[in-house]
C-alpha cells in the first residue's frame, strides 16, 4: 500500500524511529515538563501507527492525512538527522 511514493513499511519504520528517539530522550531527561512533552509525543506516534495499520479502508481521509504528515514532515526530519551524522 502506498501514499504517493511513500510505502506503508517506510511509514511504519519512520514512526518507529521517531518513537524510539523520543523514548531515549525521555529516559535521558530529568526535567519533568520535558518528560511530559515527550510522553505526549510517544503517545501521538503510537496513535498514528494505529491509524496507518487499521484505518486505510475505514477512514481513508484520516489515513491519507497521517501518511501525508509522515511523508512531508517526519521523513525529512529523519533524513536531516542522519545527514548530520
Number of C-alpha atoms within 10 A of each C-alpha: 8 12 16 10 7 16 13 15 10 14 24 18 12 20 21 16 15 18 20 14 14 20 16 12 14 19 11 10 12 10 9 10 10 13 18 12 13 21 15 13 16 21 13 14 20 14 12 20 20 13 20 21 13 11 15 15 11 10 12 13 12 16 21 18 14 18 26 16 14 21 19 12 11 18 18 12 14 14 10 11 10 9 8 6 5
